Amino acid sequence: MHGVKPGDVLRLNRASGVGSRDWTLLGERNGDVVPGDSETAAAMAEGTAAATEAMTMGDDSGGLVVGTTAGLIETQRPGKVRRPGPIYVDERLFVCRATVLGTESEPMRVKVKTKQRQRREKRVKSKHQYTVLRIGELRVRTPEELSAEYGGFS
């Protein structure tokens, strides 16, 4: 992480899942069309504006999402297939704060790259830097907290 110093407190607002061994809160992508979803399939058959809003994922291609196949999203434009972005839990549902302990770097790695039937060797060096965090607070908000703060949650 750039621009952080030891002692800084960060609010982490993107998590793909929050939970424990007993329960897990997973994220969902807004506008996903899941095969077998009867309401969305019925809206698609009718061609209503609600179906268009439910199916549009805000992509720049302008196409509508027709379904998912092996993690890829097919749009109505022929030949247009794109990978979905990451799926996060809504940030209003949880609070997570972390303290920066410092930065560390791994030892230098040298990978030797060669091509078939060639004597030339290329040495690629890499040394990654990591930010060490300590999670100080992790709290899942209750429905009462959400309704008091946001006036209802949908």
Rosetta blueprint (number, residue, H / E / L):
1 M L
2 H L
3 G L
4 V L
5 K L
6 P L
7 G L
8 D L
9 V E
10 L E
11 R E
12 L L
13 N L
14 R L
15 A L
16 S L
17 G E
18 V E
19 G E
20 S L
21 R L
22 D L
23 W L
24 T E
25 L E
26 L E
27 G L
28 E L
29 R L
30 N L
31 G L
32 D L
33 V L
34 V L
35 P L
36 G L
37 D L
38 S H
39 E H
40 T H
41 A H
42 A H
43 A H
44 M H
45 A H
46 E H
47 G L
48 T L
49 A H
50 A H
51 A H
52 T H
53 E H
54 A H
55 M H
56 T L
57 M L
58 G L
59 D L
60 D L
61 S L
62 G L
63 G L
64 L L
65 V E
66 V E
67 G E
68 T E
69 T E
70 A L
71 G L
72 L E
73 I E
74 E E
75 T E
76 Q L
77 R L
78 P L
79 G L
80 K L
81 V E
82 R E
83 R L
84 P L
85 G L
86 P L
87 I L
88 Y L
89 V L
90 D L
91 E H
92 R H
93 L H
94 F E
95 V E
96 C E
97 R E
98 A E
99 T E
100 V E
101 L E
102 G E
103 T E
104 E E
105 S E
106 E L
107 P L
108 M L
109 R E
110 V E
111 K E
112 V E
113 K E
114 T E
115 K L
116 Q L
117 R L
118 Q L
119 R L
120 R L
121 E E
122 K E
123 R E
124 V E
125 K E
126 S E
127 K L
128 H L
129 Q E
130 Y E
131 T E
132 V E
133 L E
134 R E
135 I E
136 G E
137 E E
138 L E
139 R E
140 V E
141 R L
142 T L
143 P H
144 E H
145 E H
146 L H
147 S H
148 A H
149 E H
150 Y H
151 G L
152 G L
153 F L
154 S L
